Amino acid sequence: MERITISLDEDLAREFDALIAARGYSNRSEAVRDILRSQLETWRQARKESDHCVANLSYVYNHHERELAERLTSIQHDHHDLTVSTLHAHLDHEHCIESTILKGPTEDVRAFAQALMAERGVRHGQLNLVTVELDESQKQHSHKHSHAHGHGYRHLHLKPSR
C-alpha cells in the first residue's frame, strides 16, 4: 500500500470528520479511498474507458397503464443477454417497483436502460452502473449470451475495474 499525505484547512477537516462519522467509516483513510474509487469510476465512465459493466436499473411504474407490464417483460426478453435478474414488488394498488440486475457491454446496458425507462407509464427510473473488466476466461469466450449454471444461479466472471 502506498502512503500519501494531504493537508486540509480546519473547516474542511471538520466537515470531512462529520461525513466520516455519519457514514460510519472507521478512519479517514478508508473514507478517502472510497471517495477516490467513486471519482475514478465517474471518470472512467465519462471517458467510456470500460467496455463492460454490471448495473442495477430500478424504476416505478403504473401497472394499470395499458399493456405496460407486457411491454416491459418483452423488452427484457429481447435483451436476455443483458438481463440477469428482476425483482418485482407491489407498492400500492396502482404502482409497482422493479429492480433489474444487468451485465454486458456498457453502451448496450445504457441503451437498454434508456429504452425501458422511456416506456409510457414508467416513472422514477434510475440506473446505477459500475464498470468492470472481464476476467481472462471471459475475454477468450466473449459473445452475446449469458451462461446459466445449475440451480438458477448465473456466474458473472467479472472483476472490478481498477
C-alpha positions as CSV (number, residue, x, y, z in Angstrom):
1,M,0.0,0.0,0.0
2,E,1.3,3.4,-0.9
3,R,1.0,6.2,1.7
4,I,0.2,9.8,0.7
5,T,-0.2,12.9,2.9
6,I,-2.8,15.7,2.3
7,S,-3.4,19.0,4.0
8,L,-6.8,20.3,4.8
9,D,-7.9,23.6,6.3
10,E,-9.7,23.3,9.6
11,D,-13.3,23.8,8.3
12,L,-12.8,21.2,5.6
13,A,-11.3,18.7,8.0
14,R,-14.2,19.3,10.4
15,E,-16.8,18.7,7.7
16,F,-14.9,15.6,6.5
17,D,-14.8,14.2,10.0
18,A,-18.6,14.8,10.3
19,L,-19.0,12.9,7.0
20,I,-16.9,10.1,8.2
21,A,-18.9,9.8,11.4
22,A,-22.2,10.0,9.6
23,R,-21.3,7.3,7.1
24,G,-19.6,5.0,9.8
25,Y,-16.1,4.9,8.4
26,S,-13.5,3.7,10.9
27,N,-10.9,6.2,9.8
28,R,-10.1,9.0,7.3
29,S,-8.0,6.7,5.1
30,E,-10.9,4.4,4.4
31,A,-13.2,7.4,3.6
32,V,-10.6,8.9,1.2
33,R,-10.2,5.6,-0.5
34,D,-14.0,5.3,-1.0
35,I,-14.2,8.9,-2.3
36,L,-11.3,8.2,-4.7
37,R,-12.9,5.0,-6.0
38,S,-16.2,6.8,-6.7
39,Q,-14.4,9.7,-8.5
40,L,-12.3,7.3,-10.6
41,E,-15.4,5.3,-11.5
42,T,-17.1,8.5,-12.6
43,W,-14.0,9.5,-14.6
44,R,-13.8,6.0,-16.3
45,Q,-17.5,6.2,-17.3
46,A,-17.1,9.8,-18.6
47,R,-14.2,8.7,-20.8
48,K,-16.0,5.5,-21.8
49,E,-12.9,3.6,-20.7
50,S,-14.5,0.3,-19.8
51,D,-16.3,-1.8,-22.3
52,H,-18.3,-3.9,-19.8
53,C,-20.4,-3.2,-16.7
54,V,-22.8,-4.5,-14.1
55,A,-25.7,-2.4,-13.3
56,N,-28.9,-2.1,-11.3
57,L,-31.9,-0.5,-13.1
58,S,-34.7,0.5,-10.7
59,Y,-38.0,2.0,-11.8
60,V,-41.5,2.6,-10.6
61,Y,-44.5,2.1,-13.0
62,N,-48.2,2.1,-13.0
63,H,-49.4,-1.4,-13.6
64,H,-52.7,-0.2,-14.8
65,E,-51.0,1.5,-17.8
66,R,-52.3,-0.4,-20.9
67,E,-50.1,-3.4,-21.7
68,L,-47.1,-1.8,-19.9
69,A,-46.2,-4.9,-17.9
70,E,-46.2,-7.0,-21.1
71,R,-44.1,-4.4,-22.9
72,L,-41.5,-4.3,-20.1
73,T,-41.3,-8.1,-20.0
74,S,-41.0,-8.2,-23.8
75,I,-38.1,-5.7,-23.7
76,Q,-36.3,-7.7,-21.1
77,H,-36.8,-10.9,-23.1
78,D,-35.5,-9.2,-26.2
79,H,-32.4,-8.3,-24.2
80,H,-32.0,-11.6,-22.3
81,D,-28.2,-11.4,-22.8
82,L,-28.1,-8.2,-20.6
83,T,-30.8,-9.1,-18.0
84,V,-29.5,-11.2,-15.1
85,S,-32.5,-11.0,-12.8
86,T,-35.5,-8.8,-12.0
87,L,-37.2,-8.3,-8.6
88,H,-40.8,-7.1,-8.7
89,A,-42.7,-5.6,-5.8
90,H,-46.2,-4.0,-5.4
91,L,-46.1,-0.6,-3.8
92,D,-49.8,0.2,-3.7
93,H,-53.0,-0.5,-5.7
94,E,-51.6,1.2,-8.8
95,H,-47.8,1.2,-8.6
96,C,-45.0,-1.4,-8.8
97,I,-41.3,-1.2,-8.5
98,E,-38.8,-3.4,-10.4
99,S,-35.1,-3.7,-9.9
100,T,-33.3,-5.3,-12.7
101,I,-29.7,-6.5,-12.5
102,L,-27.9,-6.1,-15.8
103,K,-24.5,-7.0,-17.2
104,G,-22.8,-6.7,-20.5
105,P,-21.3,-4.1,-22.9
106,T,-21.6,-0.7,-21.2
107,E,-23.2,1.1,-24.2
108,D,-25.7,-1.8,-24.7
109,V,-26.7,-1.7,-21.0
110,R,-27.2,2.1,-21.1
111,A,-29.3,1.9,-24.3
112,F,-31.4,-0.9,-22.8
113,A,-32.0,1.1,-19.6
114,Q,-32.9,4.3,-21.5
115,A,-35.4,2.4,-23.7
116,L,-37.0,0.7,-20.7
117,M,-37.3,4.0,-18.8
118,A,-38.7,5.8,-21.8
119,E,-41.7,3.4,-22.0
120,R,-45.0,5.3,-21.4
121,G,-46.1,4.7,-17.7
122,V,-42.6,4.1,-16.3
123,R,-41.6,6.7,-13.7
124,H,-38.7,7.4,-11.4
125,G,-36.1,5.3,-13.3
126,Q,-32.6,5.2,-12.1
127,L,-29.5,3.4,-13.5
128,N,-26.6,2.6,-11.1
129,L,-23.8,1.4,-13.3
130,V,-20.4,0.0,-12.3
131,T,-17.7,-0.6,-14.9
132,V,-15.8,-3.9,-14.8
133,E,-13.1,-5.8,-16.5
134,L,-13.8,-9.2,-17.9
135,D,-11.6,-11.9,-16.4
136,E,-9.3,-13.9,-18.8
137,S,-11.8,-16.7,-19.4
138,Q,-14.5,-14.3,-20.5
139,K,-12.1,-12.4,-22.8
140,Q,-11.4,-15.7,-24.6
141,H,-15.1,-16.6,-24.5
142,S,-16.8,-13.3,-25.4
143,H,-20.1,-13.4,-27.2
144,K,-23.6,-12.1,-26.7
145,H,-25.4,-14.5,-24.3
146,S,-25.2,-15.5,-20.7
147,H,-24.3,-18.9,-19.4
148,A,-26.9,-20.2,-16.9
149,H,-25.4,-22.6,-14.4
150,G,-27.5,-25.1,-12.4
151,H,-29.8,-24.2,-9.5
152,G,-30.8,-20.9,-11.1
153,Y,-27.5,-19.2,-10.4
154,R,-25.6,-17.2,-13.0
155,H,-21.9,-16.7,-12.6
156,L,-20.7,-13.2,-13.6
157,H,-17.0,-14.0,-14.0
158,L,-16.1,-10.3,-13.6
159,K,-13.6,-8.4,-11.6
160,P,-13.9,-4.7,-10.6
161,S,-12.0,-2.1,-12.6
162,R,-9.0,-0.5,-11.0
